[in-house]
C-alpha cells in the first residue's frame, strides 16, 4: 500500500500535517510507504529556514524516504472523453502577477465579484497588491457533463461521499479554466496551439495519475480538497482512493515546528475527530504528552493498522493511558 500527498510546498509548515500523519500511518500499516510529491515552484518562506524535509530528517530517521518525484509531461496529460475543451477569447480579469485570472462576466456573476478570494475590497490582487484590470485574452476551458456513476474507490471518512456527490452534480454548470496566460512552466498543446497549463491542475493530475497506476494507493490531504476531488473525477474520468483529514487548525506554528517528532505526531492525532470538519491542535495537551512521553511512544510503537478504515480508531482517545 502507498499513501501519497498532493505536491507540497516544503517551505510551508502546514505541509507537515499530511506528511506527519502519513508517516505515522505508513509506519503502522505493514508494507506501506509514504510518497511525498514536491511542488517545483518557487515558494515564499513563512518561517525563515523552515523546510519540511530537513525538519523530518533532523528529528526522525524515517523508514519511509520522502520522494519528490513530480514529473508528468503535461503534453501527455489525458482528459476524460466526456468533457468538452474549447478555446475562448474575450475579456479576462487579470493582475500583473497572474494569480488573478478569471474569464468572462458569466463567471463573475456566478461567484459574485467580491467573493472571488484573490481580489480584495479595493479591487486589488491579494498576492501582488496590484489593481486587477479587465484585459483581452485567450485560454482553454473544460465543460463537464453530469456523471452519475457511483464512486468505486474508497473514501475515508465515508461521510465525505455525500459532499462529493453534491459537488459532482453542481460542477457541470461551471466551466473549469485549464490554462493561464502567464508562463506556469507546463506547456500543453491543443489543436496545434500551445498554452500554459494551470499549475493546480498539473499538480492534481500528477497525483491522480500516480494513484491510478498504483491501485493500492491513497491520497492523504485536507478536507478542503473535496472540491478538487470532484473536479478531477469529472476532468480525468476516473476516481482514486482518498483519506480526507479534517481541517486542522494550528495557532502557533513557531511552537509546533520546534516540537520533536513524537510530540508533534501525538498532538496531531489527539486533535483528530473524524466526524467533524474542524480539528484544533490543543497545545495545553503538551504538558500531559511530555509527562507521559515514554508510555505514549510505547503505545504508538505497539499499534498496528490493518486497513484504512481502522485509522478512525486513532483519535483523541489515544491519550487515554488506562488499560
Ligand atoms: Zn497578482
py3Dmol code that shows the C-alpha trace and the ligand (Angstrom):
import py3Dmol

protein = """\
ATOM      1  CA  UNK A   1       0.000   0.000   0.000  1.00  0.00           C
ATOM      2  CA  UNK A   2       1.076   3.578  -0.625  1.00  0.00           C
ATOM      3  CA  UNK A   3      -0.030   6.823   0.947  1.00  0.00           C
ATOM      4  CA  UNK A   4       0.509   9.857  -1.252  1.00  0.00           C
ATOM      5  CA  UNK A   5       0.320  13.588  -0.649  1.00  0.00           C
ATOM      6  CA  UNK A   6      -0.504  16.198  -3.246  1.00  0.00           C
ATOM      7  CA  UNK A   7       2.654  18.150  -4.175  1.00  0.00           C
ATOM      8  CA  UNK A   8       3.578  20.069  -1.055  1.00  0.00           C
ATOM      9  CA  UNK A   9       5.137  23.446  -0.558  1.00  0.00           C
ATOM     10  CA  UNK A  10       8.155  22.345   1.527  1.00  0.00           C
ATOM     11  CA  UNK A  11       8.593  25.841   2.969  1.00  0.00           C
ATOM     12  CA  UNK A  12       5.044  25.892   4.295  1.00  0.00           C
ATOM     13  CA  UNK A  13       4.850  24.391   7.808  1.00  0.00           C
ATOM     14  CA  UNK A  14       1.195  23.389   7.135  1.00  0.00           C
ATOM     15  CA  UNK A  15       2.591  20.724   4.779  1.00  0.00           C
ATOM     16  CA  UNK A  16       3.764  18.938   7.943  1.00  0.00           C
ATOM     17  CA  UNK A  17       0.165  17.874   8.682  1.00  0.00           C
ATOM     18  CA  UNK A  18      -0.362  15.339   5.850  1.00  0.00           C
ATOM     19  CA  UNK A  19       3.336  14.371   5.915  1.00  0.00           C
ATOM     20  CA  UNK A  20       3.474  13.622   9.660  1.00  0.00           C
ATOM     21  CA  UNK A  21       0.142  11.789   9.751  1.00  0.00           C
ATOM     22  CA  UNK A  22       1.040   9.950   6.533  1.00  0.00           C
ATOM     23  CA  UNK A  23       4.373   8.880   8.017  1.00  0.00           C
ATOM     24  CA  UNK A  24       2.706   7.778  11.229  1.00  0.00           C
ATOM     25  CA  UNK A  25       0.095   5.636   9.447  1.00  0.00           C
ATOM     26  CA  UNK A  26       2.574   4.291   6.894  1.00  0.00           C
ATOM     27  CA  UNK A  27       4.681   3.143   9.849  1.00  0.00           C
ATOM     28  CA  UNK A  28       1.694   1.308  11.330  1.00  0.00           C
ATOM     29  CA  UNK A  29       0.463  -0.445   8.178  1.00  0.00           C
ATOM     30  CA  UNK A  30       2.566  -3.379   7.096  1.00  0.00           C
ATOM     31  CA  UNK A  31       4.310  -2.899   3.775  1.00  0.00           C
ATOM     32  CA  UNK A  32       3.071   0.650   3.441  1.00  0.00           C
ATOM     33  CA  UNK A  33       5.125   3.626   2.255  1.00  0.00           C
ATOM     34  CA  UNK A  34       4.553   7.333   2.080  1.00  0.00           C
ATOM     35  CA  UNK A  35       5.202   9.191  -1.160  1.00  0.00           C
ATOM     36  CA  UNK A  36       5.510  12.951  -0.882  1.00  0.00           C
ATOM     37  CA  UNK A  37       5.472  14.984  -4.072  1.00  0.00           C
ATOM     38  CA  UNK A  38       7.185  18.343  -4.031  1.00  0.00           C
ATOM     39  CA  UNK A  39       5.737  21.373  -5.759  1.00  0.00           C
ATOM     40  CA  UNK A  40       8.543  22.549  -8.011  1.00  0.00           C
ATOM     41  CA  UNK A  41       7.546  26.214  -7.976  1.00  0.00           C
ATOM     42  CA  UNK A  42       9.449  28.949  -6.131  1.00  0.00           C
ATOM     43  CA  UNK A  43       7.771  29.319  -2.805  1.00  0.00           C
ATOM     44  CA  UNK A  44       7.834  32.124  -0.237  1.00  0.00           C
ATOM     45  CA  UNK A  45       9.172  31.220   3.202  1.00  0.00           C
ATOM     46  CA  UNK A  46       6.714  31.596   6.053  1.00  0.00           C
ATOM     47  CA  UNK A  47       9.148  30.641   8.810  1.00  0.00           C
ATOM     48  CA  UNK A  48      12.759  31.537   7.911  1.00  0.00           C
ATOM     49  CA  UNK A  49      14.895  28.470   7.350  1.00  0.00           C
ATOM     50  CA  UNK A  50      11.986  26.055   7.637  1.00  0.00           C
ATOM     51  CA  UNK A  51      11.867  23.093   5.280  1.00  0.00           C
ATOM     52  CA  UNK A  52       9.632  20.021   5.725  1.00  0.00           C
ATOM     53  CA  UNK A  53      12.262  17.560   4.561  1.00  0.00           C
ATOM     54  CA  UNK A  54      15.028  18.968   6.775  1.00  0.00           C
ATOM     55  CA  UNK A  55      12.603  19.047   9.704  1.00  0.00           C
ATOM     56  CA  UNK A  56      11.672  15.373   9.323  1.00  0.00           C
ATOM     57  CA  UNK A  57      15.229  14.192   8.755  1.00  0.00           C
ATOM     58  CA  UNK A  58      16.584  16.256  11.618  1.00  0.00           C
ATOM     59  CA  UNK A  59      14.106  14.860  14.137  1.00  0.00           C
ATOM     60  CA  UNK A  60      13.266  11.403  12.961  1.00  0.00           C
ATOM     61  CA  UNK A  61      15.004   8.734  10.978  1.00  0.00           C
ATOM     62  CA  UNK A  62      12.173   7.832   8.626  1.00  0.00           C
ATOM     63  CA  UNK A  63      11.738   4.320   7.386  1.00  0.00           C
ATOM     64  CA  UNK A  64       9.918   5.938   4.520  1.00  0.00           C
ATOM     65  CA  UNK A  65      12.013   8.279   2.496  1.00  0.00           C
ATOM     66  CA  UNK A  66      10.355  11.394   1.181  1.00  0.00           C
ATOM     67  CA  UNK A  67      10.132  11.171  -2.560  1.00  0.00           C
ATOM     68  CA  UNK A  68       9.998  14.359  -4.515  1.00  0.00           C
ATOM     69  CA  UNK A  69       9.121  12.978  -7.905  1.00  0.00           C
ATOM     70  CA  UNK A  70       6.822  15.315  -9.737  1.00  0.00           C
ATOM     71  CA  UNK A  71       7.293  14.880 -13.444  1.00  0.00           C
ATOM     72  CA  UNK A  72       4.493  14.018 -15.777  1.00  0.00           C
ATOM     73  CA  UNK A  73       4.875  15.642 -19.164  1.00  0.00           C
ATOM     74  CA  UNK A  74       1.753  17.823 -19.421  1.00  0.00           C
ATOM     75  CA  UNK A  75       1.636  17.086 -23.150  1.00  0.00           C
ATOM     76  CA  UNK A  76       0.572  13.527 -22.342  1.00  0.00           C
ATOM     77  CA  UNK A  77      -1.998  14.609 -19.778  1.00  0.00           C
ATOM     78  CA  UNK A  78      -5.234  12.949 -20.751  1.00  0.00           C
ATOM     79  CA  UNK A  79      -8.676  14.265 -20.012  1.00  0.00           C
ATOM     80  CA  UNK A  80     -11.903  12.303 -19.807  1.00  0.00           C
ATOM     81  CA  UNK A  81     -13.580  11.784 -23.173  1.00  0.00           C
ATOM     82  CA  UNK A  82     -16.812  13.165 -21.770  1.00  0.00           C
ATOM     83  CA  UNK A  83     -15.520  16.719 -21.296  1.00  0.00           C
ATOM     84  CA  UNK A  84     -15.602  19.412 -23.967  1.00  0.00           C
ATOM     85  CA  UNK A  85     -12.481  21.548 -24.252  1.00  0.00           C
ATOM     86  CA  UNK A  86     -12.789  24.851 -26.042  1.00  0.00           C
ATOM     87  CA  UNK A  87     -10.665  27.879 -26.743  1.00  0.00           C
ATOM     88  CA  UNK A  88     -12.211  31.100 -25.550  1.00  0.00           C
ATOM     89  CA  UNK A  89     -11.332  34.638 -26.472  1.00  0.00           C
ATOM     90  CA  UNK A  90     -12.631  37.668 -24.689  1.00  0.00           C
ATOM     91  CA  UNK A  91     -12.351  39.650 -21.515  1.00  0.00           C
ATOM     92  CA  UNK A  92     -10.410  38.392 -18.505  1.00  0.00           C
ATOM     93  CA  UNK A  93      -9.917  39.831 -15.074  1.00  0.00           C
ATOM     94  CA  UNK A  94      -6.163  39.908 -14.583  1.00  0.00           C
ATOM     95  CA  UNK A  95      -3.495  41.195 -12.214  1.00  0.00           C
ATOM     96  CA  UNK A  96       0.207  41.722 -13.043  1.00  0.00           C
ATOM     97  CA  UNK A  97       1.430  38.665 -11.052  1.00  0.00           C
ATOM     98  CA  UNK A  98      -1.000  36.344 -12.819  1.00  0.00           C
ATOM     99  CA  UNK A  99      -2.627  34.869  -9.710  1.00  0.00           C
ATOM    100  CA  UNK A 100      -5.906  36.537 -10.658  1.00  0.00           C
ATOM    101  CA  UNK A 101      -7.055  35.277 -13.997  1.00  0.00           C
ATOM    102  CA  UNK A 102     -10.785  34.876 -14.373  1.00  0.00           C
ATOM    103  CA  UNK A 103     -12.663  34.646 -17.608  1.00  0.00           C
ATOM    104  CA  UNK A 104     -15.923  36.224 -18.570  1.00  0.00           C
ATOM    105  CA  UNK A 105     -18.647  38.174 -16.944  1.00  0.00           C
ATOM    106  CA  UNK A 106     -20.565  34.924 -16.560  1.00  0.00           C
ATOM    107  CA  UNK A 107     -18.102  33.624 -14.009  1.00  0.00           C
ATOM    108  CA  UNK A 108     -18.046  36.935 -12.199  1.00  0.00           C
ATOM    109  CA  UNK A 109     -21.817  36.802 -11.905  1.00  0.00           C
ATOM    110  CA  UNK A 110     -21.697  33.190 -10.832  1.00  0.00           C
ATOM    111  CA  UNK A 111     -19.230  33.663  -7.988  1.00  0.00           C
ATOM    112  CA  UNK A 112     -20.139  37.228  -7.118  1.00  0.00           C
ATOM    113  CA  UNK A 113     -17.295  39.648  -7.846  1.00  0.00           C
ATOM    114  CA  UNK A 114     -16.494  40.414  -4.205  1.00  0.00           C
ATOM    115  CA  UNK A 115     -16.495  36.722  -3.312  1.00  0.00           C
ATOM    116  CA  UNK A 116     -13.540  35.973  -5.551  1.00  0.00           C
ATOM    117  CA  UNK A 117     -10.941  35.201  -2.886  1.00  0.00           C
ATOM    118  CA  UNK A 118      -7.927  36.584  -4.724  1.00  0.00           C
ATOM    119  CA  UNK A 119      -9.404  40.094  -5.098  1.00  0.00           C
ATOM    120  CA  UNK A 120      -9.714  42.436  -2.103  1.00  0.00           C
ATOM    121  CA  UNK A 121     -12.307  45.148  -1.477  1.00  0.00           C
ATOM    122  CA  UNK A 122     -10.129  47.748  -3.284  1.00  0.00           C
ATOM    123  CA  UNK A 123     -10.119  45.647  -6.479  1.00  0.00           C
ATOM    124  CA  UNK A 124      -6.507  44.597  -5.832  1.00  0.00           C
ATOM    125  CA  UNK A 125      -4.913  41.144  -6.037  1.00  0.00           C
ATOM    126  CA  UNK A 126      -4.217  39.815  -2.530  1.00  0.00           C
ATOM    127  CA  UNK A 127      -0.931  38.245  -3.716  1.00  0.00           C
ATOM    128  CA  UNK A 128       0.772  41.168  -5.531  1.00  0.00           C
ATOM    129  CA  UNK A 129      -1.270  44.113  -4.235  1.00  0.00           C
ATOM    130  CA  UNK A 130      -1.731  45.488  -7.756  1.00  0.00           C
ATOM    131  CA  UNK A 131      -5.017  46.598  -9.301  1.00  0.00           C
ATOM    132  CA  UNK A 132      -6.993  43.946 -11.167  1.00  0.00           C
ATOM    133  CA  UNK A 133      -7.972  45.053 -14.665  1.00  0.00           C
ATOM    134  CA  UNK A 134     -10.081  43.685 -17.490  1.00  0.00           C
ATOM    135  CA  UNK A 135      -7.946  42.624 -20.452  1.00  0.00           C
ATOM    136  CA  UNK A 136      -8.492  40.782 -23.726  1.00  0.00           C
ATOM    137  CA  UNK A 137      -7.042  37.285 -23.879  1.00  0.00           C
ATOM    138  CA  UNK A 138      -7.361  33.627 -24.881  1.00  0.00           C
ATOM    139  CA  UNK A 139      -7.423  30.399 -22.917  1.00  0.00           C
ATOM    140  CA  UNK A 140      -8.809  26.880 -22.710  1.00  0.00           C
ATOM    141  CA  UNK A 141     -11.808  25.899 -20.665  1.00  0.00           C
ATOM    142  CA  UNK A 142     -13.363  22.500 -19.978  1.00  0.00           C
ATOM    143  CA  UNK A 143     -17.068  21.878 -19.684  1.00  0.00           C
ATOM    144  CA  UNK A 144     -18.028  18.654 -17.960  1.00  0.00           C
ATOM    145  CA  UNK A 145     -21.150  16.571 -18.313  1.00  0.00           C
ATOM    146  CA  UNK A 146     -23.066  15.138 -15.410  1.00  0.00           C
ATOM    147  CA  UNK A 147     -21.606  11.806 -14.268  1.00  0.00           C
ATOM    148  CA  UNK A 148     -23.954   9.779 -12.088  1.00  0.00           C
ATOM    149  CA  UNK A 149     -21.778   6.675 -11.922  1.00  0.00           C
ATOM    150  CA  UNK A 150     -21.115   5.566  -8.342  1.00  0.00           C
ATOM    151  CA  UNK A 151     -17.620   6.193  -6.969  1.00  0.00           C
ATOM    152  CA  UNK A 152     -15.748   2.875  -6.937  1.00  0.00           C
ATOM    153  CA  UNK A 153     -12.776   3.974  -4.864  1.00  0.00           C
ATOM    154  CA  UNK A 154     -12.538   4.050  -1.084  1.00  0.00           C
ATOM    155  CA  UNK A 155     -13.182   7.425   0.503  1.00  0.00           C
ATOM    156  CA  UNK A 156     -12.301   7.913   4.149  1.00  0.00           C
ATOM    157  CA  UNK A 157     -14.155   9.016   6.212  1.00  0.00           C
ATOM    158  CA  UNK A 158     -17.099   7.654   4.233  1.00  0.00           C
ATOM    159  CA  UNK A 159     -19.381  10.562   5.202  1.00  0.00           C
ATOM    160  CA  UNK A 160     -17.424  12.605   2.667  1.00  0.00           C
ATOM    161  CA  UNK A 161     -19.116  10.742  -0.215  1.00  0.00           C
ATOM    162  CA  UNK A 162     -22.279  12.834   0.086  1.00  0.00           C
ATOM    163  CA  UNK A 163     -20.355  16.069  -0.127  1.00  0.00           C
ATOM    164  CA  UNK A 164     -18.503  14.865  -3.216  1.00  0.00           C
ATOM    165  CA  UNK A 165     -21.716  13.755  -4.892  1.00  0.00           C
ATOM    166  CA  UNK A 166     -23.214  17.162  -4.272  1.00  0.00           C
ATOM    167  CA  UNK A 167     -20.217  18.830  -5.987  1.00  0.00           C
ATOM    168  CA  UNK A 168     -20.397  16.320  -8.827  1.00  0.00           C
ATOM    169  CA  UNK A 169     -23.928  17.429  -9.599  1.00  0.00           C
ATOM    170  CA  UNK A 170     -23.153  21.166  -9.253  1.00  0.00           C
ATOM    171  CA  UNK A 171     -19.818  21.381 -11.073  1.00  0.00           C
ATOM    172  CA  UNK A 172     -21.000  20.657 -14.613  1.00  0.00           C
ATOM    173  CA  UNK A 173     -22.731  24.074 -14.564  1.00  0.00           C
ATOM    174  CA  UNK A 174     -19.384  25.901 -14.293  1.00  0.00           C
ATOM    175  CA  UNK A 175     -16.640  25.813 -16.922  1.00  0.00           C
ATOM    176  CA  UNK A 176     -13.226  24.902 -15.466  1.00  0.00           C
ATOM    177  CA  UNK A 177     -10.304  27.027 -16.587  1.00  0.00           C
ATOM    178  CA  UNK A 178      -7.446  24.824 -17.767  1.00  0.00           C
ATOM    179  CA  UNK A 179      -4.814  27.353 -18.810  1.00  0.00           C
ATOM    180  CA  UNK A 180      -3.115  30.509 -17.643  1.00  0.00           C
ATOM    181  CA  UNK A 181      -1.661  33.331 -19.689  1.00  0.00           C
ATOM    182  CA  UNK A 182       1.488  33.544 -17.510  1.00  0.00           C
ATOM    183  CA  UNK A 183       4.305  31.050 -18.044  1.00  0.00           C
ATOM    184  CA  UNK A 184       3.453  28.341 -15.493  1.00  0.00           C
ATOM    185  CA  UNK A 185       6.235  26.066 -16.679  1.00  0.00           C
ATOM    186  CA  UNK A 186       3.786  23.480 -18.051  1.00  0.00           C
ATOM    187  CA  UNK A 187       3.094  23.717 -21.761  1.00  0.00           C
ATOM    188  CA  UNK A 188       0.224  21.832 -23.369  1.00  0.00           C
ATOM    189  CA  UNK A 189      -0.714  21.609 -26.997  1.00  0.00           C
ATOM    190  CA  UNK A 190      -4.303  21.759 -28.140  1.00  0.00           C
ATOM    191  CA  UNK A 191      -5.308  21.895 -31.813  1.00  0.00           C
ATOM    192  CA  UNK A 192      -1.697  22.735 -32.767  1.00  0.00           C
ATOM    193  CA  UNK A 193      -1.518  25.743 -30.424  1.00  0.00           C
ATOM    194  CA  UNK A 194       0.481  25.917 -27.182  1.00  0.00           C
ATOM    195  CA  UNK A 195      -0.921  27.022 -23.836  1.00  0.00           C
ATOM    196  CA  UNK A 196       0.311  27.120 -20.252  1.00  0.00           C
ATOM    197  CA  UNK A 197      -1.491  24.588 -18.099  1.00  0.00           C
ATOM    198  CA  UNK A 198      -2.835  25.783 -14.741  1.00  0.00           C
ATOM    199  CA  UNK A 199      -0.278  24.604 -12.101  1.00  0.00           C
ATOM    200  CA  UNK A 200      -3.000  23.360  -9.729  1.00  0.00           C
ATOM    201  CA  UNK A 201      -4.475  21.153 -12.452  1.00  0.00           C
ATOM    202  CA  UNK A 202      -0.968  19.883 -13.197  1.00  0.00           C
ATOM    203  CA  UNK A 203      -0.352  19.006  -9.519  1.00  0.00           C
ATOM    204  CA  UNK A 204      -3.713  17.269  -9.248  1.00  0.00           C
ATOM    205  CA  UNK A 205      -3.093  15.297 -12.427  1.00  0.00           C
ATOM    206  CA  UNK A 206       0.385  14.135 -11.359  1.00  0.00           C
ATOM    207  CA  UNK A 207      -1.024  12.769  -8.112  1.00  0.00           C
ATOM    208  CA  UNK A 208      -4.123  11.182  -9.663  1.00  0.00           C
ATOM    209  CA  UNK A 209      -2.135   9.652 -12.480  1.00  0.00           C
ATOM    210  CA  UNK A 210       0.274   8.073  -9.970  1.00  0.00           C
ATOM    211  CA  UNK A 211      -2.640   6.806  -7.909  1.00  0.00           C
ATOM    212  CA  UNK A 212      -4.343   5.256 -10.909  1.00  0.00           C
ATOM    213  CA  UNK A 213      -1.147   3.393 -11.818  1.00  0.00           C
ATOM    214  CA  UNK A 214      -0.736   2.108  -8.215  1.00  0.00           C
ATOM    215  CA  UNK A 215      -4.153   0.702  -7.364  1.00  0.00           C
ATOM    216  CA  UNK A 216      -3.438   0.130  -3.662  1.00  0.00           C
ATOM    217  CA  UNK A 217      -2.654   3.776  -3.005  1.00  0.00           C
ATOM    218  CA  UNK A 218      -4.486   6.518  -1.121  1.00  0.00           C
ATOM    219  CA  UNK A 219      -4.112  10.269  -1.393  1.00  0.00           C
ATOM    220  CA  UNK A 220      -3.882  11.978   2.017  1.00  0.00           C
ATOM    221  CA  UNK A 221      -4.948  15.604   2.161  1.00  0.00           C
ATOM    222  CA  UNK A 222      -7.172  18.092   3.940  1.00  0.00           C
ATOM    223  CA  UNK A 223     -10.947  18.283   3.764  1.00  0.00           C
ATOM    224  CA  UNK A 224     -10.630  21.425   1.626  1.00  0.00           C
ATOM    225  CA  UNK A 225      -9.653  19.229  -1.336  1.00  0.00           C
ATOM    226  CA  UNK A 226     -13.178  17.780  -1.616  1.00  0.00           C
ATOM    227  CA  UNK A 227     -13.910  20.228  -4.431  1.00  0.00           C
ATOM    228  CA  UNK A 228     -10.677  19.221  -6.197  1.00  0.00           C
ATOM    229  CA  UNK A 229     -11.613  15.546  -5.880  1.00  0.00           C
ATOM    230  CA  UNK A 230     -14.935  16.180  -7.581  1.00  0.00           C
ATOM    231  CA  UNK A 231     -13.298  18.329 -10.252  1.00  0.00           C
ATOM    232  CA  UNK A 232     -10.635  15.707 -11.008  1.00  0.00           C
ATOM    233  CA  UNK A 233     -13.206  12.956 -11.297  1.00  0.00           C
ATOM    234  CA  UNK A 234     -15.045  14.943 -13.937  1.00  0.00           C
ATOM    235  CA  UNK A 235     -11.883  16.112 -15.733  1.00  0.00           C
ATOM    236  CA  UNK A 236      -9.946  12.842 -15.790  1.00  0.00           C
ATOM    237  CA  UNK A 237     -12.825  10.345 -15.856  1.00  0.00           C
ATOM    238  CA  UNK A 238     -11.766   8.015 -13.025  1.00  0.00           C
ATOM    239  CA  UNK A 239     -11.687   8.031  -9.234  1.00  0.00           C
ATOM    240  CA  UNK A 240      -8.989   7.295  -6.658  1.00  0.00           C
ATOM    241  CA  UNK A 241      -8.800   6.207  -3.005  1.00  0.00           C
ATOM    242  CA  UNK A 242      -8.596   9.182  -0.709  1.00  0.00           C
ATOM    243  CA  UNK A 243      -8.188   9.958   3.005  1.00  0.00           C
ATOM    244  CA  UNK A 244      -9.650  13.377   3.838  1.00  0.00           C
ATOM    245  CA  UNK A 245      -8.196  14.881   7.000  1.00  0.00           C
ATOM    246  CA  UNK A 246     -10.320  17.314   8.972  1.00  0.00           C
ATOM    247  CA  UNK A 247      -9.283  20.946   8.679  1.00  0.00           C
ATOM    248  CA  UNK A 248      -6.607  21.024  11.373  1.00  0.00           C
ATOM    249  CA  UNK A 249      -6.035  24.397  12.950  1.00  0.00           C
ATOM    250  CA  UNK A 250      -2.627  25.087  14.494  1.00  0.00           C
ATOM    251  CA  UNK A 251      -2.497  28.503  16.096  1.00  0.00           C
ATOM    252  CA  UNK A 252       1.193  28.689  16.884  1.00  0.00           C
ATOM    253  CA  UNK A 253       3.344  27.330  14.057  1.00  0.00           C
ATOM    254  CA  UNK A 254       6.579  28.583  15.587  1.00  0.00           C
ATOM    255  CA  UNK A 255       5.871  26.465  18.646  1.00  0.00           C
ATOM    256  CA  UNK A 256       4.756  23.455  16.561  1.00  0.00           C
ATOM    257  CA  UNK A 257       7.868  23.307  14.342  1.00  0.00           C
ATOM    258  CA  UNK A 258      10.035  23.356  17.462  1.00  0.00           C
ATOM    259  CA  UNK A 259       8.477  20.179  18.876  1.00  0.00           C
ATOM    260  CA  UNK A 260      10.160  16.837  18.427  1.00  0.00           C
ATOM    261  CA  UNK A 261       8.691  14.240  16.067  1.00  0.00           C
ATOM    262  CA  UNK A 262       6.777  12.229  18.686  1.00  0.00           C
ATOM    263  CA  UNK A 263       5.325  15.308  20.389  1.00  0.00           C
ATOM    264  CA  UNK A 264       4.143  16.735  17.057  1.00  0.00           C
ATOM    265  CA  UNK A 265       2.523  13.451  15.966  1.00  0.00           C
ATOM    266  CA  UNK A 266       0.860  12.924  19.360  1.00  0.00           C
ATOM    267  CA  UNK A 267      -0.564  16.455  19.308  1.00  0.00           C
ATOM    268  CA  UNK A 268      -1.901  15.898  15.790  1.00  0.00           C
ATOM    269  CA  UNK A 269      -3.501  12.511  16.406  1.00  0.00           C
ATOM    270  CA  UNK A 270      -5.031  13.679  19.671  1.00  0.00           C
ATOM    271  CA  UNK A 271      -6.755  16.513  17.789  1.00  0.00           C
ATOM    272  CA  UNK A 272      -8.398  14.157  15.265  1.00  0.00           C
ATOM    273  CA  UNK A 273     -12.123  13.866  15.264  1.00  0.00           C
ATOM    274  CA  UNK A 274     -13.329  12.105  12.124  1.00  0.00           C
ATOM    275  CA  UNK A 275     -16.916  13.236  12.470  1.00  0.00           C
ATOM    276  CA  UNK A 276     -16.008  16.923  12.359  1.00  0.00           C
ATOM    277  CA  UNK A 277     -14.625  19.054   9.577  1.00  0.00           C
ATOM    278  CA  UNK A 278     -12.641  21.020  12.097  1.00  0.00           C
ATOM    279  CA  UNK A 279      -9.897  19.973  14.479  1.00  0.00           C
ATOM    280  CA  UNK A 280      -7.895  22.265  16.729  1.00  0.00           C
ATOM    281  CA  UNK A 281      -4.463  21.289  17.986  1.00  0.00           C
ATOM    282  CA  UNK A 282      -4.530  21.969  21.695  1.00  0.00           C
ATOM    283  CA  UNK A 283      -1.100  22.977  22.986  1.00  0.00           C
ATOM    284  CA  UNK A 284      -2.426  22.586  26.506  1.00  0.00           C
ATOM    285  CA  UNK A 285      -2.120  18.794  25.948  1.00  0.00           C
ATOM    286  CA  UNK A 286       1.615  19.217  25.587  1.00  0.00           C
ATOM    287  CA  UNK A 287       2.288  19.080  29.308  1.00  0.00           C
ATOM    288  CA  UNK A 288       0.444  15.755  29.588  1.00  0.00           C
ATOM    289  CA  UNK A 289       2.182  14.383  26.492  1.00  0.00           C
ATOM    290  CA  UNK A 290       5.638  15.336  27.801  1.00  0.00           C
ATOM    291  CA  UNK A 291       4.933  13.883  31.227  1.00  0.00           C
ATOM    292  CA  UNK A 292       3.826  10.568  29.703  1.00  0.00           C
ATOM    293  CA  UNK A 293       6.018  10.547  26.626  1.00  0.00           C
ATOM    294  CA  UNK A 294       7.605   7.141  27.237  1.00  0.00           C
ATOM    295  CA  UNK A 295       4.228   5.444  27.784  1.00  0.00           C
ATOM    296  CA  UNK A 296       2.656   7.155  24.786  1.00  0.00           C
ATOM    297  CA  UNK A 297       5.577   6.370  22.477  1.00  0.00           C
ATOM    298  CA  UNK A 298       5.390   2.751  23.647  1.00  0.00           C
ATOM    299  CA  UNK A 299       1.654   2.758  22.857  1.00  0.00           C
ATOM    300  CA  UNK A 300       2.398   4.236  19.410  1.00  0.00           C
ATOM    301  CA  UNK A 301       5.009   1.574  18.709  1.00  0.00           C
ATOM    302  CA  UNK A 302       2.684  -1.296  19.632  1.00  0.00           C
ATOM    303  CA  UNK A 303      -0.152  -0.007  17.489  1.00  0.00           C
ATOM    304  CA  UNK A 304      -0.849  -1.611  14.128  1.00  0.00           C
ATOM    305  CA  UNK A 305      -3.435  -0.826  11.478  1.00  0.00           C
ATOM    306  CA  UNK A 306      -4.649  -3.451   9.044  1.00  0.00           C
ATOM    307  CA  UNK A 307      -6.749  -1.304   6.797  1.00  0.00           C
ATOM    308  CA  UNK A 308      -7.510   2.358   6.175  1.00  0.00           C
ATOM    309  CA  UNK A 309     -10.924   2.434   7.960  1.00  0.00           C
ATOM    310  CA  UNK A 310      -9.080   1.431  11.151  1.00  0.00           C
ATOM    311  CA  UNK A 311      -7.463   4.865  11.117  1.00  0.00           C
ATOM    312  CA  UNK A 312     -10.642   6.155  12.754  1.00  0.00           C
ATOM    313  CA  UNK A 313      -9.633   4.294  15.929  1.00  0.00           C
ATOM    314  CA  UNK A 314      -6.793   6.753  16.343  1.00  0.00           C
ATOM    315  CA  UNK A 315      -8.160   9.986  17.730  1.00  0.00           C
ATOM    316  CA  UNK A 316      -8.193  11.985  20.948  1.00  0.00           C
ATOM    317  CA  UNK A 317      -8.750   8.751  22.926  1.00  0.00           C
ATOM    318  CA  UNK A 318      -5.172   7.817  22.136  1.00  0.00           C
ATOM    319  CA  UNK A 319      -4.052   9.992  25.062  1.00  0.00           C
ATOM    320  CA  UNK A 320      -6.060   7.778  27.415  1.00  0.00           C
ATOM    321  CA  UNK A 321      -3.459   5.638  29.137  1.00  0.00           C
ATOM    322  CA  UNK A 322      -5.808   3.447  31.174  1.00  0.00           C
ATOM    323  CA  UNK A 323      -5.701  -0.144  30.022  1.00  0.00           C
TER     324      UNK A 323
END
"""
ligand_1 = """\
1
ZN
Zn -1.469 39.471 -8.525
"""
view = py3Dmol.view(width=600, height=400)
view.addModel(protein, "pdb")
view.setStyle({"model": 0}, {"cartoon": {"style": "trace"}})
view.addModel(ligand_1, "xyz")
view.setStyle({"model": 1}, {"stick": {}})
view.zoomTo()
view.show()
